[in-house]
Amino acid sequence: MIIVQDKLVSDELIEEQFICNLTACKGACCWEGDSGAPLEEAELPVLESIFEKIKPFLSPAGIQAIETQGKYQWYVEGEEYGTPLVNDGPCAYMTLDGTGTAQCGIERAYRAGVIDFQKPISCHLYPIRVEKNEKTGFEALNYHRWDICSAACELGRQNQMPVYRFLREPLIRKYGEEFYEALDGAAQFIQGKPA
């Protein structure tokens, strides 16, 4: 574990290799699991405000689930807000493309220029999971292992792509360029490489 600014960062973000391989997994992280994608409290009003704009990018089943359950749910087991699910299965914001690969309806709307919110940060950061300790104010960035991502780990190893480098864009989105540069510098130091 290293400390970057005031964040605890797992060594695995530097040591493990990862490149998302959608051709292999088809985006299974969008339909596997027991709860929806974790949401930050600041994202809840965003989902409320963009729903009508993203509706054309969602599936009929997803729209029905959201209209029935709400734009987000409280998951007791994880003690956090998350996206609603369609029949305890896929994320309600998920759609499938012509190849059967999951796509985020929110991100599709973003790419079409309809909204300026890309997608929930937990989805963008995956396989990094952020745990917050409200008492200390610390955030811990951990690597989440899931067997459905084995092809992503293999592709990452083939390309020598550390987790944190693969997730440069979402790390900067969440914590800023300065944080990322500090993390990269620490990683280079740990690995004995010139910065």
Backbone bond lengths (Angstrom), bond angles and torsions (degrees), N, CA, C in turn:
res aa  C-N    CA-C-N  psi(-1)  N-CA   C-N-CA  omega(-1)  CA-C   N-CA-C  phi
1 M - - - 1.458 - - 1.535 108.38 -
2 I 1.313 116.04 132.83 1.464 120.06 175.16 1.520 108.52 -121.59
3 I 1.319 116.37 158.58 1.462 121.08 176.56 1.521 107.76 -106.92
4 V 1.319 115.63 123.49 1.461 122.42 175.88 1.510 106.35 -120.16
5 Q 1.343 115.60 117.90 1.450 121.37 -169.31 1.528 105.99 53.58
6 D 1.316 119.75 -119.89 1.468 119.36 179.20 1.522 111.60 -112.14
7 K 1.332 116.96 24.82 1.462 122.03 -178.56 1.524 110.20 -109.16
8 L 1.323 116.43 138.63 1.456 121.64 173.01 1.527 107.84 -88.50
9 V 1.306 116.95 120.67 1.461 121.63 -175.08 1.526 109.08 -115.79
10 S 1.311 116.03 123.38 1.464 121.53 178.31 1.524 110.21 -63.54
11 D 1.337 115.78 138.69 1.461 120.87 175.66 1.526 111.66 -57.38
12 E 1.335 116.62 -27.24 1.462 120.49 -177.84 1.525 112.48 -62.46
13 L 1.325 118.38 -24.85 1.457 120.20 177.95 1.519 111.20 -65.86
14 I 1.322 115.38 -24.58 1.462 121.61 178.50 1.525 110.66 -94.89
15 E 1.324 116.37 -39.62 1.462 121.48 -172.85 1.526 114.19 -82.09
16 E 1.329 117.25 -35.49 1.471 120.44 -177.44 1.526 110.62 -83.84
17 Q 1.335 115.03 152.95 1.472 122.10 -177.65 1.532 108.91 -111.55
18 F 1.338 116.35 143.52 1.468 119.25 -175.03 1.521 110.65 -162.17
19 I 1.319 116.41 132.44 1.473 123.62 166.78 1.520 105.70 -142.10
20 C 1.300 117.34 118.77 1.461 121.77 -179.04 1.532 109.00 -53.55
21 N 1.332 116.18 130.57 1.457 121.63 -176.09 1.535 109.15 -121.45
22 L 1.319 116.06 79.53 1.463 121.30 -175.47 1.525 113.69 -63.38
23 T 1.314 117.58 -27.69 1.467 118.66 178.94 1.523 110.45 -66.23
24 A 1.323 117.46 -27.33 1.466 121.29 -179.62 1.525 112.16 -88.30
25 C 1.324 117.31 -46.56 1.479 119.85 -172.69 1.524 113.27 -96.15
26 K 1.336 117.29 -16.39 1.472 122.81 -179.11 1.536 112.84 61.80
27 G 1.343 117.02 20.05 1.466 119.78 178.93 1.513 113.06 77.54
28 A 1.333 116.61 34.58 1.471 121.50 -176.01 1.527 113.30 -58.26
29 C 1.327 118.09 -23.88 1.472 120.03 179.24 1.527 111.37 -63.04
30 C 1.325 117.27 -17.10 1.465 120.86 179.09 1.533 112.91 -83.24
31 W 1.334 117.11 -15.73 1.468 118.48 -179.87 1.523 113.59 -125.94
32 E 1.322 118.36 -10.64 1.462 121.30 177.54 1.528 109.92 -90.40
33 G 1.300 116.64 159.27 1.462 120.86 175.48 1.513 112.38 106.80
34 D 1.323 115.04 173.82 1.464 121.88 -174.78 1.521 114.02 -100.28
35 S 1.327 117.32 -8.94 1.466 119.88 -178.79 1.522 109.07 -147.21
36 G 1.318 114.71 169.87 1.454 119.72 179.50 1.515 111.68 -74.91
37 A 1.320 115.82 178.51 1.463 120.86 178.93 1.520 109.83 -64.16
38 P 1.337 117.78 133.38 1.472 119.86 178.02 1.531 111.31 -58.46
39 L 1.324 115.18 142.33 1.466 121.51 179.99 1.527 110.14 -123.67
40 E 1.317 116.11 141.52 1.457 121.07 172.47 1.521 107.99 -82.02
41 E 1.325 116.44 151.69 1.473 119.24 -178.54 1.519 112.30 -57.59
42 A 1.329 116.93 -34.88 1.469 120.45 179.84 1.526 111.67 -66.13
43 E 1.331 117.56 -20.81 1.464 120.50 -179.35 1.523 112.98 -82.86
44 L 1.329 117.56 -18.04 1.464 120.80 -176.27 1.529 112.24 -61.21
45 P 1.350 118.77 -51.59 1.471 117.63 178.27 1.526 112.95 -65.80
46 V 1.332 116.62 -26.46 1.469 120.03 177.30 1.526 109.39 -63.96
47 L 1.341 116.72 -46.79 1.465 119.83 179.32 1.525 111.10 -61.88
48 E 1.321 116.36 -37.30 1.474 119.99 176.40 1.526 110.28 -61.08
49 S 1.331 116.04 -45.58 1.468 119.85 -172.43 1.528 113.81 -75.68
50 I 1.334 118.56 -25.82 1.473 119.95 -175.85 1.523 113.74 -97.48
51 F 1.310 117.35 -5.81 1.468 119.14 -170.91 1.527 113.52 -54.19
52 E 1.305 118.20 -49.07 1.472 119.86 -177.40 1.526 111.20 -61.69
53 K 1.337 117.39 -33.49 1.468 120.79 -179.82 1.521 112.53 -73.24
54 I 1.344 116.66 -31.59 1.463 118.41 -176.84 1.530 113.14 -91.58
55 K 1.333 116.70 -9.99 1.466 120.36 -178.29 1.526 113.93 -49.59
56 P 1.346 119.20 -43.70 1.468 119.03 -179.84 1.532 113.65 -63.16
57 F 1.324 116.92 -14.45 1.466 121.12 -177.82 1.533 112.16 -99.87
58 L 1.317 117.11 4.24 1.464 122.39 -177.51 1.526 110.84 -107.36
59 S 1.321 115.79 162.68 1.462 120.58 176.59 1.529 109.16 -81.24
60 P 1.330 118.41 156.46 1.470 120.20 175.86 1.531 112.26 -56.68
61 A 1.336 116.97 -40.32 1.471 120.19 179.30 1.529 110.68 -65.67
62 G 1.332 116.75 -38.58 1.460 121.42 177.96 1.517 111.86 -64.46
63 I 1.334 116.06 -44.71 1.470 120.82 178.51 1.520 109.89 -60.25
64 Q 1.316 116.94 -45.79 1.461 120.46 -179.49 1.532 110.83 -61.94
65 A 1.338 117.19 -42.92 1.473 120.36 179.45 1.523 111.02 -61.87
66 I 1.335 116.48 -42.73 1.465 120.72 -179.04 1.521 110.41 -67.78
67 E 1.334 116.93 -42.33 1.468 119.68 179.99 1.524 111.76 -67.76
68 T 1.325 117.46 -28.53 1.465 122.01 179.58 1.525 111.81 -82.94
69 Q 1.338 116.71 -46.24 1.467 122.03 -173.15 1.522 114.26 -94.10
70 G 1.326 116.71 -23.98 1.461 120.94 -174.12 1.517 110.42 110.59
71 K 1.310 115.93 168.67 1.474 121.56 -176.84 1.523 111.47 -70.47
72 Y 1.333 117.19 -18.85 1.459 123.20 179.73 1.516 108.28 -155.67
73 Q 1.326 115.85 163.68 1.464 123.01 -178.31 1.517 109.92 -127.80
74 W 1.327 116.64 157.18 1.456 121.24 169.61 1.523 106.89 -98.26
75 Y 1.333 116.29 122.68 1.456 121.75 178.74 1.523 108.73 -101.91
76 V 1.325 115.53 110.47 1.459 122.23 -175.06 1.528 110.60 -61.49
77 E 1.324 116.98 -45.22 1.465 120.25 -176.02 1.524 111.93 -58.88
78 G 1.317 117.05 -45.79 1.464 120.79 179.60 1.511 113.60 -87.01
79 E 1.342 116.33 -7.02 1.471 122.87 -177.46 1.524 111.34 51.13
80 E 1.348 114.70 50.08 1.458 119.28 179.91 1.530 109.90 -157.45
81 Y 1.319 114.15 160.63 1.458 119.84 173.36 1.524 108.80 -78.26
82 G 1.334 115.24 150.91 1.452 120.51 177.08 1.515 110.13 -154.75
83 T 1.305 115.27 170.89 1.459 120.10 179.06 1.532 109.27 -71.01
84 P 1.333 117.44 149.96 1.471 119.61 176.58 1.519 110.58 -71.45
85 L 1.329 115.33 161.67 1.457 121.92 -179.88 1.527 110.75 -115.01
86 V 1.307 115.80 154.60 1.466 122.00 173.51 1.526 106.83 -91.99
87 N 1.330 116.61 112.21 1.470 122.13 178.52 1.537 112.74 49.64
88 D 1.331 116.37 46.08 1.474 122.89 -179.99 1.527 112.83 57.54
89 G 1.323 116.18 25.73 1.463 120.77 -179.99 1.511 111.89 -120.38
90 P 1.325 117.31 -110.96 1.458 120.38 -175.04 1.533 113.28 -70.28
91 C 1.331 114.40 155.74 1.461 120.93 172.52 1.525 108.32 -57.59
92 A 1.320 116.68 137.49 1.466 121.09 -178.50 1.529 112.41 -64.85
93 Y 1.318 117.18 -20.63 1.472 120.98 179.70 1.533 112.07 -89.45
94 M 1.327 117.39 -0.02 1.460 122.02 -178.67 1.528 111.36 -84.00
95 T 1.319 114.44 143.67 1.462 121.80 170.33 1.529 107.10 -129.12
96 L 1.312 116.81 170.28 1.463 121.23 176.43 1.523 109.30 -118.20
97 D 1.334 115.50 140.13 1.461 118.52 175.20 1.532 109.07 -87.01
98 G 1.310 117.37 -174.50 1.455 122.04 -176.40 1.517 114.65 -64.20
99 T 1.328 117.45 -17.77 1.470 120.99 179.75 1.529 111.63 -97.07
100 G 1.342 117.17 2.03 1.455 120.33 -177.33 1.511 113.63 82.22
101 T 1.328 116.64 16.46 1.465 121.95 178.71 1.523 109.51 -92.25
102 A 1.321 115.24 134.91 1.465 120.47 179.86 1.521 111.23 -66.47
103 Q 1.316 114.52 141.33 1.458 122.06 173.16 1.518 106.95 -133.98
104 C 1.317 116.12 148.41 1.455 120.94 177.11 1.528 108.48 -85.89
105 G 1.334 116.55 122.37 1.458 120.14 178.29 1.516 112.17 -62.18
106 I 1.335 116.27 -33.12 1.472 120.06 177.45 1.519 109.17 -64.56
107 E 1.330 116.88 -46.76 1.459 119.94 -179.13 1.526 111.78 -66.86
108 R 1.318 117.10 -34.15 1.470 119.36 176.06 1.533 110.42 -61.63
109 A 1.328 116.80 -42.14 1.470 120.84 177.80 1.531 110.72 -65.01
110 Y 1.325 115.99 -38.72 1.470 121.33 177.69 1.524 110.30 -62.28
111 R 1.327 116.60 -47.47 1.468 120.61 -178.54 1.530 111.92 -66.60
112 A 1.327 115.77 -25.74 1.471 120.01 177.02 1.530 111.69 -82.10
113 G 1.331 117.17 -3.58 1.463 121.46 178.21 1.518 113.96 80.46
114 V 1.323 117.35 15.43 1.463 121.60 -177.38 1.528 111.91 -82.02
115 I 1.340 116.19 -32.96 1.466 122.02 179.98 1.527 108.48 -134.25
116 D 1.356 116.63 165.43 1.458 119.52 178.34 1.532 112.96 -110.33
117 F 1.331 116.68 12.91 1.466 122.82 176.37 1.517 107.28 -103.93
118 Q 1.340 117.50 118.03 1.462 119.78 -172.00 1.523 113.33 -70.71
119 K 1.312 117.57 -51.96 1.466 124.76 177.49 1.519 106.49 177.66
120 P 1.325 118.60 168.24 1.461 118.92 178.20 1.530 110.78 -55.74
121 I 1.317 116.13 138.93 1.460 120.40 -175.66 1.529 111.26 -63.11
122 S 1.329 118.42 -29.62 1.471 119.28 179.10 1.526 111.19 -63.94
123 C 1.332 116.79 -34.14 1.470 120.99 177.64 1.527 109.93 -71.76
124 H 1.322 115.59 -42.31 1.460 121.40 -177.85 1.529 110.55 -65.21
125 L 1.325 117.07 -36.19 1.464 122.18 -177.43 1.534 113.98 -83.89
126 Y 1.318 118.54 -11.99 1.458 119.65 -172.99 1.523 111.02 -59.62
127 P 1.358 121.13 133.61 1.462 129.53 17.88 1.529 116.07 -93.13
128 I 1.334 117.58 18.87 1.464 118.40 172.34 1.522 107.76 -82.70
129 R 1.317 115.84 133.04 1.459 122.01 173.29 1.528 107.49 -116.39
130 V 1.317 115.61 133.47 1.466 121.72 -179.15 1.522 108.68 -100.99
131 E 1.313 115.87 125.66 1.461 121.50 175.37 1.518 107.98 -113.46
132 K 1.326 115.78 130.40 1.465 120.83 -178.88 1.516 109.76 -108.58
133 N 1.326 115.66 136.28 1.454 121.76 172.90 1.520 106.80 -105.55
134 E 1.322 116.48 104.73 1.467 121.30 -175.13 1.527 112.17 -62.02
135 K 1.341 117.36 -33.04 1.472 120.58 -178.01 1.519 112.02 -69.16
136 T 1.327 116.73 -45.16 1.465 119.87 -177.06 1.525 112.34 -91.04
137 G 1.345 116.54 -20.71 1.459 120.15 -176.88 1.522 112.71 83.41
138 F 1.331 116.87 -1.73 1.465 120.13 179.84 1.513 111.62 -76.68
139 E 1.324 114.59 148.32 1.453 121.37 169.85 1.513 107.17 -116.75
140 A 1.322 115.97 137.45 1.461 121.65 177.03 1.516 108.80 -113.21
141 L 1.315 116.01 130.25 1.465 122.16 177.50 1.522 107.23 -103.00
142 N 1.334 116.16 114.16 1.457 122.15 -176.45 1.519 111.16 -119.08
143 Y 1.316 114.35 154.29 1.455 121.76 177.17 1.523 108.17 -89.62
144 H 1.329 117.20 124.76 1.457 121.86 -179.06 1.520 109.08 -98.31
145 R 1.321 115.98 118.91 1.470 120.75 178.69 1.522 109.26 -91.42
146 W 1.332 115.34 134.30 1.453 121.04 178.82 1.519 107.29 -148.03
147 D 1.305 117.69 129.30 1.464 120.24 -174.77 1.528 113.28 -60.23
148 I 1.317 117.63 -24.96 1.468 119.01 179.11 1.534 111.78 -67.61
149 C 1.337 116.40 -12.29 1.465 120.85 179.64 1.530 112.52 -100.84
150 S 1.318 117.99 15.34 1.470 119.83 -177.46 1.537 111.44 -60.44
151 A 1.329 117.93 -36.48 1.473 120.22 178.62 1.524 110.92 -67.46
152 A 1.326 117.15 -32.83 1.468 121.22 177.53 1.523 110.33 -68.47
153 C 1.328 116.53 -37.68 1.471 120.60 177.65 1.523 109.88 -66.09
154 E 1.317 116.33 -42.54 1.466 120.48 179.22 1.528 111.08 -64.04
155 L 1.322 117.41 -45.24 1.467 120.86 178.42 1.522 110.47 -63.04
156 G 1.324 117.07 -39.30 1.462 121.06 176.95 1.517 111.84 -61.68
157 R 1.339 116.45 -42.33 1.479 120.45 178.23 1.532 110.63 -64.01
158 Q 1.333 116.18 -42.51 1.467 119.41 179.68 1.527 111.72 -59.76
159 N 1.336 115.74 -34.51 1.464 120.69 -176.29 1.527 113.14 -102.88
160 Q 1.347 116.90 4.76 1.474 121.60 179.74 1.531 111.22 50.40
161 M 1.352 115.04 51.74 1.463 121.45 -177.01 1.534 109.97 -109.82
162 P 1.343 118.03 104.06 1.462 119.96 176.72 1.532 110.85 -61.82
163 V 1.303 116.15 150.01 1.467 122.15 -179.27 1.523 111.10 -50.84
164 Y 1.346 116.56 -49.86 1.470 119.23 -175.14 1.522 112.14 -63.51
165 R 1.323 117.74 -32.41 1.471 119.54 179.45 1.525 110.89 -73.00
166 F 1.332 116.23 -39.79 1.466 119.64 176.65 1.520 110.08 -59.78
167 L 1.326 116.61 -33.67 1.466 121.59 -176.48 1.531 113.10 -101.19
168 R 1.307 116.69 29.04 1.474 121.81 -179.73 1.534 111.46 -54.59
169 E 1.325 116.74 -51.48 1.468 120.66 -176.11 1.535 112.55 -59.54
170 P 1.340 119.62 -51.66 1.464 117.96 179.35 1.528 113.90 -67.75
171 L 1.346 117.90 -31.32 1.467 119.29 176.02 1.525 110.55 -63.68
172 I 1.332 116.38 -40.98 1.467 120.06 176.94 1.527 109.91 -68.22
173 R 1.316 117.50 -39.85 1.471 120.80 177.47 1.523 110.66 -57.28
174 K 1.331 117.26 -42.68 1.466 120.64 -175.81 1.523 113.08 -82.02
175 Y 1.335 116.62 -43.82 1.472 119.54 -170.38 1.524 115.20 -115.95
176 G 1.316 117.76 -10.98 1.460 120.27 178.37 1.523 113.22 98.29
177 E 1.322 114.44 159.91 1.471 122.97 -177.85 1.532 111.53 -61.46
178 E 1.320 116.64 -39.71 1.468 120.75 -178.00 1.536 111.12 -62.01
179 F 1.329 116.15 -41.86 1.461 120.20 177.38 1.526 110.45 -61.52
180 Y 1.336 116.06 -46.82 1.462 119.10 -178.33 1.523 111.30 -61.65
181 E 1.334 116.59 -43.67 1.467 119.81 179.97 1.525 110.88 -62.66
182 A 1.337 117.62 -38.46 1.463 121.22 177.48 1.529 110.74 -65.57
183 L 1.332 116.70 -41.57 1.459 121.02 177.56 1.531 110.51 -63.23
184 D 1.315 116.54 -45.14 1.455 121.10 179.86 1.525 110.53 -62.29
185 G 1.328 116.98 -42.30 1.464 120.97 178.12 1.520 111.39 -62.20
186 A 1.338 116.67 -43.02 1.466 120.76 178.67 1.525 110.20 -63.64
187 A 1.321 116.80 -41.35 1.465 121.22 179.80 1.528 110.40 -63.15
188 Q 1.329 117.31 -43.74 1.467 121.84 179.12 1.532 109.96 -61.77
189 F 1.329 116.06 -41.52 1.469 120.79 179.63 1.528 110.82 -63.52
190 I 1.347 115.66 -47.06 1.462 121.19 -178.94 1.533 110.39 -60.71
191 Q 1.302 116.10 -39.09 1.461 120.64 -178.33 1.530 113.24 -84.22
192 G 1.346 115.51 -0.21 1.465 120.16 177.96 1.503 113.76 70.31
193 K 1.335 116.59 27.34 1.456 121.01 179.34 1.522 109.28 -104.19
194 P 1.339 117.93 152.59 1.457 119.33 174.73 1.523 110.43 -67.53
195 A 1.319 116.82 141.63 1.471 121.26 -178.13 1.502 111.78 -70.99
